[in-house]
Amino acid sequence: MKVSEQRVKTDRYALVTGASDRIGKAIALELAEMGYHLVLHYRSSLAKIEQVKQQIEGIGRKAVSRTIRFFSR
């Protein structure tokens, strides 16, 4: 059974860091398929994160995007 076939029954939320590209994006989309609402973290690519957000909303889940600096340089 594929992970996405195990749909979550309740409203759950997940935070995915690096969600605008590659593995973070894949994880965010998989969690959305499982029924999670998402908080998407990105560093600098607003255009990419907006595309991911639209994909998640197209699945019928909620998504918000935030850029947060975890460490100052």
BAMARPA-361578 format. One record per residue: residue in one letter; chain; x, y, z of N, C-alpha, C in turn; residue number from 1. Coordinates in nm, 3 decimals. Layout:
BEGIN
<pt><residu>a</residu><chaine>A</chaine><n_X>X</n_X><n_Y>Y</n_Y><n_Z>Z</n_Z><ca_X>X</ca_X><ca_Y>Y</ca_Y><ca_Z>Z</ca_Z><c_X>X</c_X><c_Y>Y</c_Y><c_Z>Z</c_Z><num>NUM</num></pt>
...
This chain:
BEGIN
<pt><residu>m</residu><chaine>A</chaine><n_X>0.084</n_X><n_Y>-0.117</n_Y><n_Z>0.000</n_Z><ca_X>0.000</ca_X><ca_Y>0.000</ca_Y><ca_Z>0.000</ca_Z><c_X>0.089</c_X><c_Y>0.125</c_Y><c_Z>0.000</c_Z><num>1</num></pt>
<pt><residu>k</residu><chaine>A</chaine><n_X>0.059</n_X><n_Y>0.218</n_Y><n_Z>-0.088</n_Z><ca_X>0.133</ca_X><ca_Y>0.344</ca_Y><ca_Z>-0.095</ca_Z><c_X>0.097</c_X><c_Y>0.430</c_Y><c_Z>0.026</c_Z><num>2</num></pt>
<pt><residu>v</residu><chaine>A</chaine><n_X>0.194</n_X><n_Y>0.507</n_Y><n_Z>0.074</n_Z><ca_X>0.172</ca_X><ca_Y>0.590</ca_Y><ca_Z>0.191</ca_Z><c_X>0.053</c_X><c_Y>0.681</c_Y><c_Z>0.173</c_Z><num>3</num></pt>
<pt><residu>s</residu><chaine>A</chaine><n_X>0.036</n_X><n_Y>0.742</n_Y><n_Z>0.055</n_Z><ca_X>-0.073</ca_X><ca_Y>0.837</ca_Y><ca_Z>0.033</ca_Z><c_X>-0.211</c_X><c_Y>0.770</c_Y><c_Z>0.038</c_Z><num>4</num></pt>
<pt><residu>e</residu><chaine>A</chaine><n_X>-0.215</n_X><n_Y>0.639</n_Y><n_Z>0.028</n_Z><ca_X>-0.342</ca_X><ca_Y>0.568</ca_Y><ca_Z>0.036</ca_Z><c_X>-0.392</c_X><c_Y>0.557</c_Y><c_Z>0.180</c_Z><num>5</num></pt>
<pt><residu>q</residu><chaine>A</chaine><n_X>-0.306</n_X><n_Y>0.588</n_Y><n_Z>0.276</n_Z><ca_X>-0.342</ca_X><ca_Y>0.584</ca_Y><ca_Z>0.417</ca_Z><c_X>-0.388</c_X><c_Y>0.725</c_Y><c_Z>0.458</c_Z><num>6</num></pt>
<pt><residu>r</residu><chaine>A</chaine><n_X>-0.503</n_X><n_Y>0.764</n_Y><n_Z>0.416</n_Z><ca_X>-0.554</ca_X><ca_Y>0.900</ca_Y><ca_Z>0.437</ca_Z><c_X>-0.581</c_X><c_Y>0.928</c_Y><c_Z>0.585</c_Z><num>7</num></pt>
<pt><residu>v</residu><chaine>A</chaine><n_X>-0.537</n_X><n_Y>1.045</n_Y><n_Z>0.628</n_Z><ca_X>-0.558</ca_X><ca_Y>1.088</ca_Y><ca_Z>0.765</ca_Z><c_X>-0.704</c_X><c_Y>1.128</c_Y><c_Z>0.783</c_Z><num>8</num></pt>
<pt><residu>k</residu><chaine>A</chaine><n_X>-0.765</n_X><n_Y>1.083</n_Y><n_Z>0.891</n_Z><ca_X>-0.908</ca_X><ca_Y>1.105</ca_Y><ca_Z>0.913</ca_Z><c_X>-0.938</c_X><c_Y>1.240</c_Y><c_Z>0.979</c_Z><num>9</num></pt>
<pt><residu>t</residu><chaine>A</chaine><n_X>-0.846</n_X><n_Y>1.295</n_Y><n_Z>1.055</n_Z><ca_X>-0.871</ca_X><ca_Y>1.419</ca_Y><ca_Z>1.127</ca_Z><c_X>-0.791</c_X><c_Y>1.533</c_Y><c_Z>1.065</c_Z><num>10</num></pt>
<pt><residu>d</residu><chaine>A</chaine><n_X>-0.824</n_X><n_Y>1.656</n_Y><n_Z>1.107</n_Z><ca_X>-0.747</ca_X><ca_Y>1.771</ca_Y><ca_Z>1.060</ca_Z><c_X>-0.615</c_X><c_Y>1.777</c_Y><c_Z>1.135</c_Z><num>11</num></pt>
<pt><residu>r</residu><chaine>A</chaine><n_X>-0.511</n_X><n_Y>1.749</n_Y><n_Z>1.064</n_Z><ca_X>-0.376</ca_X><ca_Y>1.755</ca_Y><ca_Z>1.120</ca_Z><c_X>-0.294</c_X><c_Y>1.852</c_Y><c_Z>1.038</c_Z><num>12</num></pt>
<pt><residu>y</residu><chaine>A</chaine><n_X>-0.195</n_X><n_Y>1.908</n_Y><n_Z>1.103</n_Z><ca_X>-0.108</ca_X><ca_Y>2.006</ca_Y><ca_Z>1.039</ca_Z><c_X>0.036</c_X><c_Y>1.959</c_Y><c_Z>1.044</c_Z><num>13</num></pt>
<pt><residu>a</residu><chaine>A</chaine><n_X>0.112</n_X><n_Y>1.995</n_Y><n_Z>0.941</n_Z><ca_X>0.253</ca_X><ca_Y>1.960</ca_Y><ca_Z>0.937</ca_Z><c_X>0.332</c_X><c_Y>2.080</c_Y><c_Z>0.890</c_Z><num>14</num></pt>
<pt><residu>l</residu><chaine>A</chaine><n_X>0.451</n_X><n_Y>2.098</n_Y><n_Z>0.945</n_Z><ca_X>0.546</ca_X><ca_Y>2.200</ca_Y><ca_Z>0.903</ca_Z><c_X>0.652</c_X><c_Y>2.132</c_Y><c_Z>0.819</c_Z><num>15</num></pt>
<pt><residu>v</residu><chaine>A</chaine><n_X>0.674</n_X><n_Y>2.181</n_Y><n_Z>0.698</n_Z><ca_X>0.776</ca_X><ca_Y>2.124</ca_Y><ca_Z>0.611</ca_Z><c_X>0.876</c_X><c_Y>2.235</c_Y><c_Z>0.578</c_Z><num>16</num></pt>
<pt><residu>t</residu><chaine>A</chaine><n_X>1.001</n_X><n_Y>2.214</n_Y><n_Z>0.615</n_Z><ca_X>1.105</ca_X><ca_Y>2.311</ca_Y><ca_Z>0.582</ca_Z><c_X>1.161</c_X><c_Y>2.278</c_Y><c_Z>0.444</c_Z><num>17</num></pt>
<pt><residu>g</residu><chaine>A</chaine><n_X>1.205</n_X><n_Y>2.381</n_Y><n_Z>0.375</n_Z><ca_X>1.260</ca_X><ca_Y>2.360</ca_Y><ca_Z>0.241</ca_Z><c_X>1.156</c_X><c_Y>2.310</c_Y><c_Z>0.144</c_Z><num>18</num></pt>
<pt><residu>a</residu><chaine>A</chaine><n_X>1.033</n_X><n_Y>2.355</n_Y><n_Z>0.158</n_Z><ca_X>0.921</ca_X><ca_Y>2.299</ca_Y><ca_Z>0.082</ca_Z><c_X>0.909</c_X><c_Y>2.350</c_Y><c_Z>-0.060</c_Z><num>19</num></pt>
<pt><residu>s</residu><chaine>A</chaine><n_X>0.993</n_X><n_Y>2.443</n_Y><n_Z>-0.101</n_Z><ca_X>0.978</ca_X><ca_Y>2.500</ca_Y><ca_Z>-0.236</ca_Z><c_X>1.040</c_X><c_Y>2.413</c_Y><c_Z>-0.345</c_Z><num>20</num></pt>
<pt><residu>d</residu><chaine>A</chaine><n_X>1.121</n_X><n_Y>2.316</n_Y><n_Z>-0.308</n_Z><ca_X>1.194</ca_X><ca_Y>2.241</ca_Y><ca_Z>-0.409</ca_Z><c_X>1.231</c_X><c_Y>2.100</c_Y><c_Z>-0.360</c_Z><num>21</num></pt>
<pt><residu>r</residu><chaine>A</chaine><n_X>1.259</n_X><n_Y>2.016</n_Y><n_Z>-0.452</n_Z><ca_X>1.312</ca_X><ca_Y>1.880</ca_Y><ca_Z>-0.434</ca_Z><c_X>1.241</c_X><c_Y>1.799</c_Y><c_Z>-0.327</c_Z><num>22</num></pt>
<pt><residu>i</residu><chaine>A</chaine><n_X>1.317</n_X><n_Y>1.748</n_Y><n_Z>-0.230</n_Z><ca_X>1.260</ca_X><ca_Y>1.654</ca_Y><ca_Z>-0.133</ca_Z><c_X>1.157</c_X><c_Y>1.721</c_Y><c_Z>-0.043</c_Z><num>23</num></pt>
<pt><residu>g</residu><chaine>A</chaine><n_X>1.180</n_X><n_Y>1.846</n_Y><n_Z>-0.004</n_Z><ca_X>1.083</ca_X><ca_Y>1.916</ca_Y><ca_Z>0.079</ca_Z><c_X>0.950</c_X><c_Y>1.932</c_Y><c_Z>0.008</c_Z><num>24</num></pt>
<pt><residu>k</residu><chaine>A</chaine><n_X>0.954</n_X><n_Y>1.963</n_Y><n_Z>-0.120</n_Z><ca_X>0.832</ca_X><ca_Y>1.975</ca_Y><ca_Z>-0.200</ca_Z><c_X>0.762</c_X><c_Y>1.840</c_Y><c_Z>-0.209</c_Z><num>25</num></pt>
<pt><residu>a</residu><chaine>A</chaine><n_X>0.837</n_X><n_Y>1.734</n_Y><n_Z>-0.236</n_Z><ca_X>0.779</ca_X><ca_Y>1.601</ca_Y><ca_Z>-0.247</ca_Z><c_X>0.713</c_X><c_Y>1.558</c_Y><c_Z>-0.116</c_Z><num>26</num></pt>
<pt><residu>i</residu><chaine>A</chaine><n_X>0.778</n_X><n_Y>1.589</n_Y><n_Z>-0.004</n_Z><ca_X>0.722</ca_X><ca_Y>1.554</ca_Y><ca_Z>0.126</ca_Z><c_X>0.593</c_X><c_Y>1.632</c_Y><c_Z>0.152</c_Z><num>27</num></pt>
<pt><residu>a</residu><chaine>A</chaine><n_X>0.594</n_X><n_Y>1.762</n_Y><n_Z>0.120</n_Z><ca_X>0.475</ca_X><ca_Y>1.845</ca_Y><ca_Z>0.140</ca_Z><c_X>0.358</c_X><c_Y>1.793</c_Y><c_Z>0.058</c_Z><num>28</num></pt>
<pt><residu>l</residu><chaine>A</chaine><n_X>0.382</n_X><n_Y>1.760</n_Y><n_Z>-0.067</n_Z><ca_X>0.275</ca_X><ca_Y>1.710</ca_Y><ca_Z>-0.153</ca_Z><c_X>0.223</c_X><c_Y>1.574</c_Y><c_Z>-0.105</c_Z><num>29</num></pt>
<pt><residu>e</residu><chaine>A</chaine><n_X>0.312</n_X><n_Y>1.489</n_Y><n_Z>-0.058</n_Z><ca_X>0.270</ca_X><ca_Y>1.358</ca_Y><ca_Z>-0.007</ca_Z><c_X>0.186</c_X><c_Y>1.374</c_Y><c_Z>0.119</c_Z><num>30</num></pt>
<pt><residu>l</residu><chaine>A</chaine><n_X>0.228</n_X><n_Y>1.464</n_Y><n_Z>0.208</n_Z><ca_X>0.150</ca_X><ca_Y>1.488</ca_Y><ca_Z>0.329</ca_Z><c_X>0.012</c_X><c_Y>1.544</c_Y><c_Z>0.296</c_Z><num>31</num></pt>
<pt><residu>a</residu><chaine>A</chaine><n_X>0.005</n_X><n_Y>1.632</n_Y><n_Z>0.197</n_Z><ca_X>-0.124</ca_X><ca_Y>1.686</ca_Y><ca_Z>0.153</ca_Z><c_X>-0.213</c_X><c_Y>1.574</c_Y><c_Z>0.101</c_Z><num>32</num></pt>
<pt><residu>e</residu><chaine>A</chaine><n_X>-0.156</n_X><n_Y>1.483</n_Y><n_Z>0.024</n_Z><ca_X>-0.231</ca_X><ca_Y>1.368</ca_Y><ca_Z>-0.027</ca_Z><c_X>-0.283</c_X><c_Y>1.281</c_Y><c_Z>0.087</c_Z><num>33</num></pt>
<pt><residu>m</residu><chaine>A</chaine><n_X>-0.207</n_X><n_Y>1.278</n_Y><n_Z>0.197</n_Z><ca_X>-0.247</ca_X><ca_Y>1.199</ca_Y><ca_Z>0.314</ca_Z><c_X>-0.352</c_X><c_Y>1.271</c_Y><c_Z>0.397</c_Z><num>34</num></pt>
<pt><residu>g</residu><chaine>A</chaine><n_X>-0.380</n_X><n_Y>1.397</n_Y><n_Z>0.367</n_Z><ca_X>-0.484</ca_X><ca_Y>1.469</ca_Y><ca_Z>0.437</ca_Z><c_X>-0.437</c_X><c_Y>1.578</c_Y><c_Z>0.531</c_Z><num>35</num></pt>
<pt><residu>y</residu><chaine>A</chaine><n_X>-0.310</n_X><n_Y>1.604</n_Y><n_Z>0.535</n_Z><ca_X>-0.257</ca_X><ca_Y>1.709</ca_Y><ca_Z>0.623</ca_Z><c_X>-0.273</c_X><c_Y>1.847</c_Y><c_Z>0.561</c_Z><num>36</num></pt>
<pt><residu>h</residu><chaine>A</chaine><n_X>-0.295</n_X><n_Y>1.947</n_Y><n_Z>0.645</n_Z><ca_X>-0.282</ca_X><ca_Y>2.087</ca_Y><ca_Z>0.607</ca_Z><c_X>-0.134</c_X><c_Y>2.121</c_Y><c_Z>0.629</c_Z><num>37</num></pt>
<pt><residu>l</residu><chaine>A</chaine><n_X>-0.081</n_X><n_Y>2.216</n_Y><n_Z>0.552</n_Z><ca_X>0.061</ca_X><ca_Y>2.241</ca_Y><ca_Z>0.557</ca_Z><c_X>0.100</c_X><c_Y>2.384</c_Y><c_Z>0.592</c_Z><num>38</num></pt>
<pt><residu>v</residu><chaine>A</chaine><n_X>0.207</n_X><n_Y>2.396</n_Y><n_Z>0.668</n_Z><ca_X>0.280</ca_X><ca_Y>2.521</ca_Y><ca_Z>0.685</ca_Z><c_X>0.410</c_X><c_Y>2.499</c_Y><c_Z>0.610</c_Z><num>39</num></pt>
<pt><residu>l</residu><chaine>A</chaine><n_X>0.431</n_X><n_Y>2.578</n_Y><n_Z>0.506</n_Z><ca_X>0.546</ca_X><ca_Y>2.559</ca_Y><ca_Z>0.417</ca_Z><c_X>0.654</c_X><c_Y>2.662</c_Y><c_Z>0.447</c_Z><num>40</num></pt>
<pt><residu>h</residu><chaine>A</chaine><n_X>0.772</n_X><n_Y>2.616</n_Y><n_Z>0.480</n_Z><ca_X>0.885</ca_X><ca_Y>2.705</ca_Y><ca_Z>0.504</ca_Z><c_X>0.970</c_X><c_Y>2.714</c_Y><c_Z>0.377</c_Z><num>41</num></pt>
<pt><residu>y</residu><chaine>A</chaine><n_X>1.012</n_X><n_Y>2.834</n_Y><n_Z>0.345</n_Z><ca_X>1.105</ca_X><ca_Y>2.853</ca_Y><ca_Z>0.233</ca_Z><c_X>1.205</c_X><c_Y>2.960</c_Y><c_Z>0.270</c_Z><num>42</num></pt>
<pt><residu>r</residu><chaine>A</chaine><n_X>1.319</n_X><n_Y>2.958</n_Y><n_Z>0.203</n_Z><ca_X>1.423</ca_X><ca_Y>3.055</ca_Y><ca_Z>0.233</ca_Z><c_X>1.414</c_X><c_Y>3.177</c_Y><c_Z>0.144</c_Z><num>43</num></pt>
<pt><residu>s</residu><chaine>A</chaine><n_X>1.401</n_X><n_Y>3.156</n_Y><n_Z>0.012</n_Z><ca_X>1.409</ca_X><ca_Y>3.273</ca_Y><ca_Z>-0.075</ca_Z><c_X>1.322</c_X><c_Y>3.267</c_Y><c_Z>-0.201</c_Z><num>44</num></pt>
<pt><residu>s</residu><chaine>A</chaine><n_X>1.267</n_X><n_Y>3.155</n_Y><n_Z>-0.235</n_Z><ca_X>1.196</ca_X><ca_Y>3.143</ca_Y><ca_Z>-0.362</ca_Z><c_X>1.044</c_X><c_Y>3.153</c_Y><c_Z>-0.345</c_Z><num>45</num></pt>
<pt><residu>l</residu><chaine>A</chaine><n_X>0.995</n_X><n_Y>3.276</n_Y><n_Z>-0.343</n_Z><ca_X>0.852</ca_X><ca_Y>3.298</ca_Y><ca_Z>-0.327</ca_Z><c_X>0.773</c_X><c_Y>3.239</c_Y><c_Z>-0.444</c_Z><num>46</num></pt>
<pt><residu>a</residu><chaine>A</chaine><n_X>0.823</n_X><n_Y>3.252</n_Y><n_Z>-0.565</n_Z><ca_X>0.751</ca_X><ca_Y>3.200</ca_Y><ca_Z>-0.682</ca_Z><c_X>0.735</c_X><c_Y>3.048</c_Y><c_Z>-0.674</c_Z><num>47</num></pt>
<pt><residu>k</residu><chaine>A</chaine><n_X>0.840</n_X><n_Y>2.978</n_Y><n_Z>-0.634</n_Z><ca_X>0.834</ca_X><ca_Y>2.831</ca_Y><ca_Z>-0.624</ca_Z><c_X>0.739</c_X><c_Y>2.788</c_Y><c_Z>-0.514</c_Z><num>48</num></pt>
<pt><residu>i</residu><chaine>A</chaine><n_X>0.744</n_X><n_Y>2.856</n_Y><n_Z>-0.399</n_Z><ca_X>0.658</ca_X><ca_Y>2.814</ca_Y><ca_Z>-0.288</ca_Z><c_X>0.512</c_X><c_Y>2.841</c_Y><c_Z>-0.319</c_Z><num>49</num></pt>
<pt><residu>e</residu><chaine>A</chaine><n_X>0.484</n_X><n_Y>2.946</n_Y><n_Z>-0.395</n_Z><ca_X>0.346</ca_X><ca_Y>2.974</ca_Y><ca_Z>-0.435</ca_Z><c_X>0.292</c_X><c_Y>2.864</c_Y><c_Z>-0.527</c_Z><num>50</num></pt>
<pt><residu>q</residu><chaine>A</chaine><n_X>0.376</n_X><n_Y>2.808</n_Y><n_Z>-0.613</n_Z><ca_X>0.335</ca_X><ca_Y>2.697</ca_Y><ca_Z>-0.699</ca_Z><c_X>0.301</c_X><c_Y>2.574</c_Y><c_Z>-0.615</c_Z><num>51</num></pt>
<pt><residu>v</residu><chaine>A</chaine><n_X>0.386</n_X><n_Y>2.545</n_Y><n_Z>-0.516</n_Z><ca_X>0.362</ca_X><ca_Y>2.431</ca_Y><ca_Z>-0.428</ca_Z><c_X>0.232</c_X><c_Y>2.453</c_Y><c_Z>-0.350</c_Z><num>52</num></pt>
<pt><residu>k</residu><chaine>A</chaine><n_X>0.214</n_X><n_Y>2.574</n_Y><n_Z>-0.300</n_Z><ca_X>0.093</ca_X><ca_Y>2.608</ca_Y><ca_Z>-0.225</ca_Z><c_X>-0.032</c_X><c_Y>2.586</c_Y><c_Z>-0.311</c_Z><num>53</num></pt>
<pt><residu>q</residu><chaine>A</chaine><n_X>-0.028</n_X><n_Y>2.627</n_Y><n_Z>-0.436</n_Z><ca_X>-0.141</ca_X><ca_Y>2.608</ca_Y><ca_Z>-0.526</ca_Z><c_X>-0.169</c_X><c_Y>2.459</c_Y><c_Z>-0.550</c_Z><num>54</num></pt>
<pt><residu>q</residu><chaine>A</chaine><n_X>-0.063</n_X><n_Y>2.380</n_Y><n_Z>-0.564</n_Z><ca_X>-0.080</ca_X><ca_Y>2.236</ca_Y><ca_Z>-0.582</ca_Z><c_X>-0.150</c_X><c_Y>2.174</c_Y><c_Z>-0.461</c_Z><num>55</num></pt>
<pt><residu>i</residu><chaine>A</chaine><n_X>-0.108</n_X><n_Y>2.215</n_Y><n_Z>-0.342</n_Z><ca_X>-0.167</ca_X><ca_Y>2.161</ca_Y><ca_Z>-0.219</ca_Z><c_X>-0.313</c_X><c_Y>2.202</c_Y><c_Z>-0.208</c_Z><num>56</num></pt>
<pt><residu>e</residu><chaine>A</chaine><n_X>-0.341</n_X><n_Y>2.327</n_Y><n_Z>-0.238</n_Z><ca_X>-0.480</ca_X><ca_Y>2.374</ca_Y><ca_Z>-0.233</ca_Z><c_X>-0.565</c_X><c_Y>2.304</c_Y><c_Z>-0.338</c_Z><num>57</num></pt>
<pt><residu>g</residu><chaine>A</chaine><n_X>-0.504</n_X><n_Y>2.266</n_Y><n_Z>-0.451</n_Z><ca_X>-0.574</ca_X><ca_Y>2.190</ca_Y><ca_Z>-0.554</ca_Z><c_X>-0.612</c_X><c_Y>2.051</c_Y><c_Z>-0.508</c_Z><num>58</num></pt>
<pt><residu>i</residu><chaine>A</chaine><n_X>-0.539</n_X><n_Y>1.998</n_Y><n_Z>-0.411</n_Z><ca_X>-0.569</ca_X><ca_Y>1.867</ca_Y><ca_Z>-0.353</ca_Z><c_X>-0.683</c_X><c_Y>1.880</c_Y><c_Z>-0.252</c_Z><num>59</num></pt>
<pt><residu>g</residu><chaine>A</chaine><n_X>-0.711</n_X><n_Y>2.005</n_Y><n_Z>-0.211</n_Z><ca_X>-0.818</ca_X><ca_Y>2.027</ca_Y><ca_Z>-0.116</ca_Z><c_X>-0.771</c_X><c_Y>2.049</c_Y><c_Z>0.026</c_Z><num>60</num></pt>
<pt><residu>r</residu><chaine>A</chaine><n_X>-0.643</n_X><n_Y>2.075</n_Y><n_Z>0.044</n_Z><ca_X>-0.589</ca_X><ca_Y>2.099</ca_Y><ca_Z>0.178</ca_Z><c_X>-0.550</c_X><c_Y>2.245</c_Y><c_Z>0.191</c_Z><num>61</num></pt>
<pt><residu>k</residu><chaine>A</chaine><n_X>-0.537</n_X><n_Y>2.292</n_Y><n_Z>0.313</n_Z><ca_X>-0.495</ca_X><ca_Y>2.430</ca_Y><ca_Z>0.340</ca_Z><c_X>-0.343</c_X><c_Y>2.437</c_Y><c_Z>0.340</c_Z><num>62</num></pt>
<pt><residu>a</residu><chaine>A</chaine><n_X>-0.290</n_X><n_Y>2.552</n_Y><n_Z>0.296</n_Z><ca_X>-0.146</ca_X><ca_Y>2.572</ca_Y><ca_Z>0.299</ca_Z><c_X>-0.115</c_X><c_Y>2.719</c_Y><c_Z>0.321</c_Z><num>63</num></pt>
<pt><residu>v</residu><chaine>A</chaine><n_X>-0.018</n_X><n_Y>2.744</n_Y><n_Z>0.408</n_Z><ca_X>0.036</ca_X><ca_Y>2.878</ca_Y><ca_Z>0.428</ca_Z><c_X>0.186</c_X><c_Y>2.869</c_Y><c_Z>0.411</c_Z><num>64</num></pt>
<pt><residu>s</residu><chaine>A</chaine><n_X>0.246</n_X><n_Y>2.976</n_Y><n_Z>0.362</n_Z><ca_X>0.391</ca_X><ca_Y>2.976</ca_Y><ca_Z>0.344</ca_Z><c_X>0.453</c_X><c_Y>3.085</c_Y><c_Z>0.429</c_Z><num>65</num></pt>
<pt><residu>r</residu><chaine>A</chaine><n_X>0.569</n_X><n_Y>3.055</n_Y><n_Z>0.484</n_Z><ca_X>0.641</ca_X><ca_Y>3.148</ca_Y><ca_Z>0.569</ca_Z><c_X>0.790</c_X><c_Y>3.133</c_Y><c_Z>0.545</c_Z><num>66</num></pt>
<pt><residu>t</residu><chaine>A</chaine><n_X>0.858</n_X><n_Y>3.246</n_Y><n_Z>0.548</n_Z><ca_X>1.004</ca_X><ca_Y>3.242</ca_Y><ca_Z>0.548</ca_Z><c_X>1.049</c_X><c_Y>3.286</c_Y><c_Z>0.687</c_Z><num>67</num></pt>
<pt><residu>i</residu><chaine>A</chaine><n_X>1.128</n_X><n_Y>3.204</n_Y><n_Z>0.751</n_Z><ca_X>1.172</ca_X><ca_Y>3.229</ca_Y><ca_Z>0.887</ca_Z><c_X>1.324</c_X><c_Y>3.208</c_Y><c_Z>0.890</c_Z><num>68</num></pt>
<pt><residu>r</residu><chaine>A</chaine><n_X>1.391</n_X><n_Y>3.301</n_Y><n_Z>0.949</n_Z><ca_X>1.536</ca_X><ca_Y>3.286</ca_Y><ca_Z>0.967</ca_Z><c_X>1.560</c_X><c_Y>3.216</c_Y><c_Z>1.099</c_Z><num>69</num></pt>
<pt><residu>f</residu><chaine>A</chaine><n_X>1.606</n_X><n_Y>3.093</n_Y><n_Z>1.093</n_Z><ca_X>1.629</ca_X><ca_Y>3.017</ca_Y><ca_Z>1.214</ca_Z><c_X>1.758</c_X><c_Y>3.058</c_Y><c_Z>1.284</c_Z><num>70</num></pt>
<pt><residu>f</residu><chaine>A</chaine><n_X>1.857</n_X><n_Y>3.096</n_Y><n_Z>1.204</n_Z><ca_X>1.987</ca_X><ca_Y>3.137</ca_Y><ca_Z>1.259</ca_Z><c_X>2.028</c_X><c_Y>3.268</c_Y><c_Z>1.196</c_Z><num>71</num></pt>
<pt><residu>s</residu><chaine>A</chaine><n_X>2.081</n_X><n_Y>3.359</n_Y><n_Z>1.276</n_Z><ca_X>2.130</ca_X><ca_Y>3.485</ca_Y><ca_Z>1.219</ca_Z><c_X>2.278</c_X><c_Y>3.470</c_Y><c_Z>1.190</c_Z><num>72</num></pt>
<pt><residu>r</residu><chaine>A</chaine><n_X>2.319</n_X><n_Y>3.540</n_Y><n_Z>1.088</n_Z><ca_X>2.463</ca_X><ca_Y>3.534</ca_Y><ca_Z>1.051</ca_Z><c_X>2.531</c_X><c_Y>3.663</c_Y><c_Z>1.081</c_Z><num>73</num></pt>
